[in-house]
Amino acid sequence: NIQGQQAQFSQDSAPPMKPSQTNVLVGQVLDPSGKIVEEAILEVKDKMGIPVGGLKTNKAGHFMTVTPLADGQYTLIVEKEGLTFEPVSIQLRNEIVEPLAIRAK
């Protein structure tokens, strides 16, 4: 369901825990060398490009949506000064979503 890369998490912290609820997004944001990115801003947009949520990574580079999202297509936009990220597309289908590893290019 995730387009893009195989999840490879930082060696500097524990990987994010798999969520217990369906349609909850969790993951970790990394720089190109695999280091944790703190305080990255993530915007979750629906298929119409309308923002439906905003997140910030913690000291371990982890993020998590607080409430489950509706089924459908979403795009995660990640921003952190000095780093460039490709948008991440994800299709939610009322399933548990594996943790995402989002790496800057």
C-alpha positions, 0 to 999 in steps of 0.5 A: 500500500505504500509507494516508495521505499522499504522501511529502514529505520534509524539505528539511533533509536527504537523503531516506531511501534506498529499501531493497534488501530486501523488507519493510524499512521506512525513512522520515523523521519530520517535524513539522507544518511539515516539520522533522526530528524526532530521537529520535521513537519508532516502534512497529511492531505486527502486525494483532493489535496486538502490538508486533513492533519498536521504532525511534528516529529519528536526527539526520536524522529517519530510521528503518529496520527492521533485519530484514525483517518477515513479510508482513501488515498492520502499524501504525506508532505514532509518539511524540514529546513535544509532537507528535501523529501518526496511526497509519500502516497498511501492508500488506507483500507481499514487495515493496520498500517506498518510504520513508515520510514520517510527519508530525505533525498 
